[in-house]
Each structure stands twice: as structure tokens, then as C-alpha cells.
Amino acid sequence: MNIVRRLFARTPDAANGLNHEGFPTYQRSLAERYVQMLLTNTLGSTFYASQGTNYALALELHQAMLAANPLFAAKALVYAREQGSMRLQPIIGLVALSTVDLALFRQIFKRIILTPGDLQDFVQIVRSRQIRPGMGRAIKQTINAWLLNLSEYHAIKYGGTNAGSMTLRDVLRLTRPQPVDDRTNALFSYLIDRERWRETWAEQAPTLLPQIAALEQLKRTTDPNEQRALVAAGRLPYEIVTGAIKPDRELWRVLMEQMPYFALLRHLATLQRAGVFHDQAMIEYVVGRLSDLEALRRAKILPFRLHAAWMAFLPMNEHEGLIRQTLVEMLEMAFVNMPEIPGRVVIAPDISGSMRGTLNPKSRVRYVDIAGIFAGSLYHSNPTAQLLPFDTTIRQMDFSRQAKLMQIIQQISTKFGGGTAVSAPISYLYARREVVDLVIAVTDNEEWASDSWGGTSFISVWRKYLAEINPNAQAFLITLAPYPHAVAPPDEPNVSFIFGWAEHVPAYIAQSLLGYADQLSAIEQITI
């Protein structure tokens, strides 16, 4: 059962917004809390809160923000989807928006619902009646307008009939979109009733729906040469091909050749499960593709993506180990795509015990892993940067400039535990009277301990540092978890909060230092 079906099949658990440890904390503005909730995956469990608690708080925030400022809420949903690469919270927010402002709902629908998978979850949430009373004519009309632009690729990829799940066929039967031409008529017919489609549209399919026609023909042929030709001509995605036939080695090569660099990274574990790497030639092919530095640059792959692929791919033998080793080597090369952050920079990854949380329930990537990869990447790409891992003190590690990025990441991500004092890196700098221009802390933002220099809070030590050491210093606090508490007032000068994690964060910091607006202002500037 997926997370949408779990959460939208029952009444939300009761929740409270008290500090989890009973300590005083600064309260964020409603807008800040809303953006943080959208960008930090509040549907999963965290160190201090259960999935049900986080889910209930999320629904409350959606309702509160929509009551206060529907336009900002709509822009924040778009920002979370487009810039933050978040999916489920923007979809939930879109359902909530439909109960408040249908005009705004229609305006942003296509920017939130990008795939039929998004649409299926949207409909599931609507039909749960937890947020709105039901579908309604306006909702159906908006969905149907979206369906008129459905691509063959999406129809093929999402046209299955998984038992117990909302399917694209279910959506079509619920909303009953009216085809506007033969192509949409044939496409909808294909999704609703394959047998009838074959009787009515099969002859016209090569002209109207060439990709679907190629797939249907693929299902009927056993000729390997024809199979390869159909896959290449139809640009058929591997997951559809493997559902229809069992590819041989040459067909797998065709499928992999169609994958862009990013797609190949994402599907390494899938290719392994399919047995592709039983063939040494396929391993050599993949290693060659991954080792293409120019392709890496063109795809603008940052170290974070290579590290995620490295974590997901677990070699089963020595030969497959070559693939993982290549990922490590390309990780070192990916700095060409990292933005330059000027000045004397300190990167402070939080390595306290609460950083064991994960980005989402299905991910193996923990908060501490994100802190490690971010810190190591900026450390290598900025020659003057200083690295200060912290819990309640600074944890000294061997971070030589010659150290490999993976060595830095593994040191940070395996030596964590203890309490959290976000003040620790600032106290360290203050005690040494060290002048820096920028401090970037990556943390879950749960500060409930004094640091080893006697600092009792980030904000008190930070203000002292500004007053006595460098009044122009800037602090960016990257908050990875959805906790509502803050270590500084929302309007504190020289302190910027970045909520959530996405690959645009390093560029966002670089832009901010050049005068780019803060996160809330950037959202306000979005055109709906």
C-alpha cells in the first residue's frame, strides 16, 4: 500500500505543536512554516515526531495558509514542485486550494500535476473526502483539460491496471473527458478497453499513435531484429519493453543507449535486478557511459546525484564493483557543475544523533548523508572553505585538501551521535577570533543543548560574533527536517533559512550572496 492510500484512507492522528524537548524556541511566521512544511517531506516519521503527527500538522498548515493568503500558498506550491523537486505535499496543497480558490487552482494545476502518477494521487486524495467533499464539476473539467494533452509515453507508462491502486483508466472513467480529435479518441480508447481499441483503431494506430502501435507490434513478434527496430523507432521506455517481452543482450543495449546520463544513473539498480550485468560487455558499456566527462557536464549532474546512485547500487560481484567504483571517480569530477560561493566560507554539517532521519520513507539517504555530501562538495569546490562538523562541539576529522570526496562523506556520515548545539561552530569561530564571511550550517534544526564553550543558543552567540568579530558575516541555515521550531527569529538580520533539500540549493546560496531575494521573496516573485 503506497503512502497516499495509507494516509488518505483514515482520519489524521491528533497532533500538537509543542517543543519536543520542552525548551523555549523562536516561532516562525506562518509563511515560513508553510514553506518549510512543503520542502521537508512532512509525511514521514522524524526523530521527534511520528508520521501521523507530521501529517496532521501538514493539513493544519495547508488550511491556515490558505485562509490567510491563498495567492502566496499557490506560489509556494509551485515553488516546492518546480524548485524543491517535492511532489506529494504540493499535490495535497493543490487539493486544499481547490476548496478555497478555484481560479488559482486552475492556474497552477498543470504546474503541480506533471505526470499521470501525480494525477492518480490527486484523484485518490480528492476521493478520500478528507480535504474536500468530493470531485465536483470544476475539478473534473480541470482534470479533463489536462488529459487532452496526455502523451503516448505517459499513456504507455501509466496505463497499467494495478490491483487496489487508482489507475489512469479509473480516472478516465470517473471524469469522462470528451475527445477533441481522432488521436485523443484513440488514446482514451486504448486506456479504457484494449480489445475494443484493437478492433476500432489498430489500423490507424501507426499514424495516430505510432509509439503505442510500436508497442502493440512488439508484443506480437519474436524476431529479435524486429524487436530492436520497434524499440528504437518507438523510443519505448525500458519498463514497458520488459513488461511485454524478455530483452536479449542487444535489445538491452538499445534500451540503455536511449537513456540519457541522468536516467542511466537512476536505473542502475533496476538494470542489475533485470540481470543485465550478468554480461561483462554490458558492464563495460555502462562504465564507458558513466565515465564520459563531457556527458556529465552537459547533463549538469551535481555530486549529490552521483552519491545517491552510489548508495542505491550495491554490487553483487567484483565485475559489478567496477560500476560503483566509476560512480566514485565521477563524483570527484562533478565539481565542475558546482557554483562558486565567494568569500571566506565555513561549512558546518550537523552530525548529532537526530540527523539519522531520512528524506522520505523509501529513501536510504539520511539527513547526515545530505550534510556530508553537501559539506564535502562545497569544501572541494571552494579552495578557502573550512569544514566544521558539529554536535555539541566541533568534531575534528582529517579533512586534507587531497582527501577524496567519498572519504569526507563517509567520515561525516559514520561518526555522528550526541546532542545538538547549532551554536557550536559560531562559538568555535568566536573563541579563535576568526573572521569569516559566510557560515553554512546543514541541520535538522533541533537545538537543545549548550555547546562546549558555554554557548546556550545559536542566536546569542551569533549576535556576539557579529558585534565583536565581523558585522557583515552571513549565516545560512539549511533545515532538512520539518520541525516547526527555529533557532533564530524569522526576521533576524544576517541569517537566512533555507527549508528542505534539493539540488538547486548551492546555486540558490550563491545567488543570494549576489543580492538575490530570500526564499520567501523568491516565492512572492513567482508568476502564476
GILIN-V621093 format. One record per backbone hydrogen bond with DSSP energy under -1.0 kcal/mol. CO is the residue of the C=O (numbers start at 1). NH is the residue of the N-H. Records with the same first field share a line. If there is no record, write none. Layout:
# GILIN-V621093
CO = NH + NH
This chain:
# GILIN-V621093
2 = 6
3 = 7
4 = 8
26 = 486
29 = 33
30 = 34
31 = 35
32 = 36
33 = 37
34 = 38
35 = 39
41 = 44
49 = 46
50 = 54
51 = 55
52 = 56
53 = 57
54 = 58
55 = 59
56 = 60
57 = 61
58 = 62
59 = 63
60 = 64
61 = 65
62 = 66
63 = 67
64 = 68
65 = 69
69 = 73
70 = 74
71 = 75
72 = 76
73 = 77
74 = 78
75 = 79
76 = 80
77 = 81
78 = 82
79 = 83 + 84
80 = 86
87 = 91
88 = 92
89 = 93
90 = 94
91 = 95
92 = 96
93 = 97
94 = 98
96 = 99
97 = 100 + 101
101 = 105
102 = 106
103 = 107
104 = 108
105 = 109
108 = 111 + 112
109 = 113
112 = 114
115 = 119
116 = 120
117 = 121
118 = 122
119 = 123
120 = 124
121 = 125
122 = 126
123 = 127
126 = 129
136 = 140
137 = 141
138 = 142
139 = 143
140 = 144
141 = 145
142 = 146
143 = 147
144 = 148
146 = 149
147 = 150
151 = 155
152 = 156
153 = 157
154 = 158
162 = 165
167 = 171
168 = 172
169 = 173
170 = 174
171 = 175
172 = 176
181 = 185
182 = 186
183 = 187
184 = 188
185 = 189
186 = 190
187 = 191
188 = 192
189 = 193
193 = 197
194 = 198
195 = 199
196 = 200
197 = 201
201 = 205
204 = 207 + 208
205 = 209
209 = 213
210 = 214
211 = 215
212 = 216
213 = 217
214 = 218
215 = 219
223 = 227
224 = 228
225 = 229
226 = 230
227 = 231
228 = 232
229 = 233
230 = 234
231 = 236
237 = 241
238 = 242
241 = 245
248 = 252
249 = 253
250 = 254
251 = 255
252 = 256
253 = 257
254 = 258
260 = 264
261 = 265
262 = 266
263 = 267
267 = 271
268 = 272
269 = 273
270 = 274
271 = 276
272 = 275
275 = 278
276 = 279
279 = 283
280 = 284
281 = 285
282 = 286
283 = 287
284 = 288
285 = 289
286 = 290
287 = 291
289 = 292
291 = 293
292 = 296
293 = 297
294 = 298
295 = 299
296 = 301
302 = 305 + 306
303 = 307
304 = 308
305 = 309
306 = 310
307 = 311
308 = 312
309 = 313
317 = 321
319 = 322
320 = 323 + 324
321 = 325
322 = 326
323 = 327
324 = 328
325 = 329
326 = 330
327 = 331
328 = 332
330 = 334
333 = 336
334 = 337
335 = 338
344 = 437 + 438
345 = 386
346 = 440
347 = 388
348 = 442
349 = 390
351 = 417
352 = 355
353 = 356
354 = 357
355 = 368
357 = 367
360 = 363
365 = 359
366 = 370
367 = 371
368 = 372
369 = 373
370 = 374
371 = 375
372 = 376
373 = 377
374 = 378
375 = 379
376 = 380
377 = 381
378 = 382
382 = 385
386 = 347
389 = 395
390 = 351
391 = 421
392 = 452
393 = 391
397 = 399
400 = 403
404 = 408
405 = 409
406 = 410
407 = 411
408 = 412
409 = 413
410 = 414
418 = 353
420 = 448
421 = 424
423 = 427
424 = 428
425 = 429
426 = 430
427 = 431
428 = 432
429 = 434
430 = 433
437 = 474
438 = 346
439 = 476
440 = 348
441 = 478
442 = 350
443 = 480
451 = 454
455 = 451
457 = 461
458 = 462
459 = 463
460 = 464
461 = 465
462 = 466
463 = 467
464 = 468
465 = 469 + 470
470 = 473
474 = 439
475 = 496
476 = 441
477 = 498
478 = 443
479 = 500
486 = 26
489 = 492
492 = 495
494 = 475
496 = 477
498 = 479
502 = 505
504 = 508
505 = 509
506 = 510
507 = 511
508 = 512
509 = 513
511 = 516
512 = 515
518 = 522
519 = 523
520 = 524
521 = 525
523 = 526
